[in-house]
């Protein structure tokens, strides 16, 4: 019996790590966690900074910029959907916000992983000659930055509205 090829071992380890990460993520989703509205801007800022630092040294040339627009639009759409799937509740007594992600949000992460694996598989075929790896990386980074930014924005708006309603009910009641 032959030992498995390094490529098979790499895919197996990657699959195992992805499965463990998803298991951990789904487990964390079962609990409500405190939602700190004041800190929601930090992750989008970090991602925007990293994306800018990655794209700026070698910016897309010519029409390659056009690929970033649908990436941002699709990322924004995915982020809006992910944000809507997060359950937010307000404790009327303490006015603290709690969030609980939906397991359905994992489907978006699975779709992203499938796209990434598909692109990686394409890189090992003759199609590689027609793919611009830097453009694909830039588009994926713009997608993720837009997704997280829109998700956090949607959650921020909804949380602020819910908190204002809870405060109004407390004052009026």
C-alpha positions as CSV (number, residue, x, y, z in Angstrom):
1,X,0.0,0.0,0.0
2,X,1.3,3.4,-1.0
3,X,1.4,6.3,1.4
4,X,-0.9,9.2,0.6
5,X,0.4,12.0,-1.5
6,X,1.3,15.3,0.2
7,X,-1.6,17.0,-1.6
8,X,-4.1,14.5,-0.1
9,X,-2.6,15.0,3.4
10,X,-2.8,18.8,2.9
11,X,-6.5,18.6,1.9
12,X,-7.3,16.1,4.7
13,X,-5.6,18.4,7.3
14,X,-7.4,21.4,5.9
15,X,-10.7,19.6,6.0
16,X,-10.1,18.5,9.6
17,X,-9.2,22.1,10.7
18,X,-12.3,23.5,8.9
19,X,-14.5,20.9,10.5
20,X,-13.1,21.7,13.9
21,X,-13.5,25.4,13.3
22,X,-17.1,25.0,12.2
23,X,-17.9,22.7,15.2
24,X,-16.4,25.3,17.6
25,X,-18.3,28.1,15.9
26,X,-21.6,26.3,16.0
27,X,-21.1,25.5,19.7
28,X,-20.4,29.2,20.4
29,X,-23.6,30.1,18.6
30,X,-25.8,28.3,21.0
31,X,-25.0,30.8,23.8
32,X,-26.1,34.4,24.0
33,X,-23.2,36.8,24.2
34,X,-23.1,40.4,25.3
35,X,-23.3,42.8,22.4
36,X,-21.0,45.8,22.8
37,X,-22.4,48.4,20.4
38,X,-19.6,50.9,21.1
39,X,-17.0,48.4,19.8
40,X,-18.7,47.2,16.6
41,X,-16.7,49.6,14.4
42,X,-13.3,48.1,15.4
43,X,-13.4,44.9,13.2
44,X,-14.6,46.7,10.0
45,X,-11.8,49.3,10.5
46,X,-9.2,46.6,11.0
47,X,-10.4,44.7,7.9
48,X,-10.5,47.9,5.8
49,X,-7.0,48.8,6.8
50,X,-5.6,45.4,6.0
51,X,-7.4,45.3,2.7
52,X,-6.1,48.7,1.8
53,X,-2.5,47.7,2.8
54,X,-2.8,44.5,0.7
55,X,-4.2,46.2,-2.4
56,X,-2.3,49.5,-2.4
57,X,1.2,48.3,-3.3
58,X,-0.1,46.5,-6.4
59,X,-3.5,48.0,-7.3
60,X,-5.6,46.4,-10.0
61,X,-4.9,47.7,-13.5
62,X,-7.4,48.7,-16.1
63,X,-10.7,46.8,-16.0
64,X,-9.6,44.6,-13.1
65,X,-11.0,47.3,-10.8
66,X,-14.4,46.4,-12.1
67,X,-14.2,43.0,-10.3
68,X,-14.0,44.7,-7.0
69,X,-17.4,46.3,-7.4
70,X,-19.4,43.1,-7.6
71,X,-17.2,41.6,-4.9
72,X,-18.2,44.6,-2.6
73,X,-21.9,44.3,-3.6
74,X,-22.1,40.6,-3.0
75,X,-20.1,41.0,0.3
76,X,-22.6,43.7,1.4
77,X,-25.5,41.5,0.5
78,X,-24.1,38.5,2.4
79,X,-23.3,40.8,5.3
80,X,-26.8,42.2,5.4
81,X,-28.2,38.7,5.4
82,X,-25.8,37.5,8.1
83,X,-26.6,40.6,10.3
84,X,-30.3,39.9,9.9
85,X,-29.8,36.3,11.1
86,X,-28.3,37.4,14.4
87,X,-30.8,37.5,17.1
88,X,-30.5,40.6,19.3
89,X,-32.4,41.0,22.6
90,X,-32.5,43.8,25.2
91,X,-32.7,43.2,28.9
92,X,-35.3,45.9,29.8
93,X,-34.0,46.2,33.4
94,X,-30.3,46.6,32.8
95,X,-30.6,47.8,29.2
96,X,-27.8,45.4,28.2
97,X,-27.9,43.9,24.7
98,X,-27.3,40.2,24.0
99,X,-26.7,38.6,20.6
100,X,-27.0,35.1,19.4
101,X,-26.0,34.1,15.9
102,X,-28.1,31.8,13.9
103,X,-26.7,28.4,12.8
104,X,-28.0,29.4,9.3
105,X,-25.2,32.0,9.3
106,X,-22.8,29.1,9.1
107,X,-24.2,28.4,5.6
108,X,-22.6,31.7,4.4
109,X,-19.3,30.6,5.9
110,X,-19.6,27.2,4.2
111,X,-20.3,28.9,0.9
112,X,-17.2,31.1,1.3
113,X,-15.1,28.0,2.0
114,X,-16.6,26.2,-1.0
115,X,-15.7,29.2,-3.3
116,X,-12.2,29.2,-1.9
117,X,-11.7,25.5,-2.4
118,X,-13.1,25.8,-5.9
119,X,-10.6,28.5,-6.7
120,X,-7.8,26.5,-5.2
121,X,-8.8,23.5,-7.4
122,X,-8.9,25.7,-10.5
123,X,-5.4,26.9,-9.7
124,X,-4.2,23.3,-10.2
125,X,-5.7,23.0,-13.7
126,X,-5.0,24.5,-17.1
127,X,-7.4,27.3,-16.2
128,X,-4.6,28.7,-14.0
129,X,-3.2,30.4,-17.1
130,X,-6.4,32.5,-17.4
131,X,-6.7,33.4,-13.7
132,X,-5.3,36.5,-12.1
133,X,-4.5,35.3,-8.5
134,X,-3.9,38.8,-7.2
135,X,-7.2,40.0,-8.6
136,X,-9.0,37.1,-7.0
137,X,-7.3,37.7,-3.7
138,X,-8.2,41.4,-3.9
139,X,-11.8,40.6,-4.7
140,X,-12.1,38.1,-1.8
141,X,-10.7,40.6,0.6
142,X,-13.1,43.3,-0.6
143,X,-15.9,40.8,-0.3
144,X,-15.1,39.9,3.3
145,X,-14.5,43.6,4.3
146,X,-17.9,44.6,2.8
147,X,-19.6,41.6,4.4
148,X,-18.3,42.3,7.9
149,X,-18.9,46.1,7.6
150,X,-22.5,45.7,6.4
151,X,-23.2,43.0,9.0
152,X,-21.9,45.1,11.8
153,X,-23.8,48.2,10.5
154,X,-27.1,46.3,10.2
155,X,-26.6,45.0,13.8
156,X,-25.6,48.4,15.1
157,X,-28.7,50.1,13.6
158,X,-31.0,47.4,14.9
159,X,-29.5,47.3,18.4
160,X,-29.6,51.1,18.7
161,X,-33.3,51.1,17.7
162,X,-34.1,48.2,20.1
163,X,-32.3,50.0,22.9
164,X,-34.1,53.3,22.3
165,X,-37.5,51.4,22.2
166,X,-36.6,49.7,25.5
167,X,-35.7,53.0,27.1
168,X,-38.8,54.7,25.8
169,X,-41.0,51.8,27.2
170,X,-39.2,52.1,30.6
171,X,-39.8,55.9,30.7
172,X,-43.3,55.6,29.5
173,X,-44.2,52.6,31.6
